[in-house]
Amino acid sequence: MAITASMVKELRDSTGAGMMDAKKALTENNGDMEAAVDWLRTKGLAKAAKKSGRTAAEGLVAVNVNGGHGVAVEVNSETDFVGKNADFQKMVAGIAEVALGAGDIDALKAADMDGKSVEQTVTDAVAVIGENMSVRRMSAIDGDTVVSYVHNAAAPGMGNIGVLVAMTGGDEAFGKQIAMHIAATNPASLSEADLDPAVVEKEKQVQMDIARESGKPEAVIEKMIVGRMKKYMSEVTLVNQQFVINPDVTVAEAAAEAGATITGFVRLEVGEGIEVVKEDFAAEVAKVGQS
C-alpha cells in the first residue's frame, strides 16, 4: 500500500512521533494506522514523543575527570524524584564516561554508548521511566590538575551542582576548596579579562545612571564609578572574590599562599536558565478533565 504524506501527518499528529518514525511505522504495517500506532508504542517512540513537550528542568549534573581532562554533563528530567532513580543515575554516569571522549554536546549525543547513540539511549529511557529527559549541556576543561566537586550529591560524581577546577601547582585538597567556593558563589568568570566586555559596559552604564540620580557633578560621578566597578568585579570574578573558607583573603591570595594558579573552571547547575511555567491547581484539574 502506498504511504501518503497525509497518512504520515495523521500518525504524527496522533502520536507525536517524528516524521521518519511515522513513515517507517506505516511502511512496516502496510498503512494500517492502528497497527502503526502500536508499532510506535512498542518501540517506545510514541511515548517518548508525547512527553517531549513537557519541561525537563530537574535531573543531575555529573562530573568525570581523567588526568588533566574533565567534563561536566547536565541530564534533565521532569521531576527531582527521577534523579534518585538508580537506572537514571546509571545512565547519567555512563553518559559522563562517554563525554570524556566527546568534543561537544552534539558529538556526545551522537556518540556510541553500549551499542546505541547517547541520544537514542535517553529516548529509550523516556519510554521506560516515563518522563521527558534530555542531555542539555556539556562543558569540558583541561589543565595540569583538574579537580571535581558535586554539591547535594545523589550518587558518586553526580548531584545538583557540578564544578571542575583547572590549576597549576597546589594540591587536590586546595582544588576541592576552590570548587566548593565556586559552587557556593557562582562567579561569572575567572577574572576581569574573561568577562564579556558588553556585560561590563552595561553594568558601568547602569551604575552611572544610578550615580547621576544623586545630582553630583560628572567629575565626582566618574570617581564613584571607579569604586563601584571595583566592587562589582570583586563580586563576579572568581580571583577577586573573598574566599569563603577564609574571607580575610581573596581567592587569588589564597591560591598564591597554596602555591597554585587557577587557570579555569566549569560550573553547571541543574535547570539553570530553564523557565518553568507553573499552573495553579484549578488549571491542572481542568486540563485533566479535558483530556
Secondary structure as UniProt FT lines:
FT   HELIX           5..15
FT   HELIX           19..28
FT   TURN            29..31
FT   HELIX           33..43
FT   HELIX           45..51
FT   TURN            52..53
FT   STRAND          58..66
FT   TURN            67..68
FT   STRAND          69..77
FT   TURN            80..81
FT   HELIX           82..84
FT   HELIX           86..99
FT   TURN            100..101
FT   HELIX           105..110
FT   STRAND          112..113
FT   TURN            114..115
FT   STRAND          116..117
FT   HELIX           118..129
FT   STRAND          134..142
FT   STRAND          145..151
FT   TURN            156..157
FT   STRAND          158..159
FT   STRAND          161..169
FT   HELIX           172..185
FT   HELIX           192..194
FT   HELIX           197..212
FT   TURN            213..215
FT   HELIX           218..236
FT   HELIX           238..240
FT   STRAND          242..243
FT   TURN            244..245
FT   STRAND          246..250
FT   HELIX           251..257
FT   TURN            258..259
FT   STRAND          260..269
FT   TURN            270..273
FT   HELIX           281..290
//
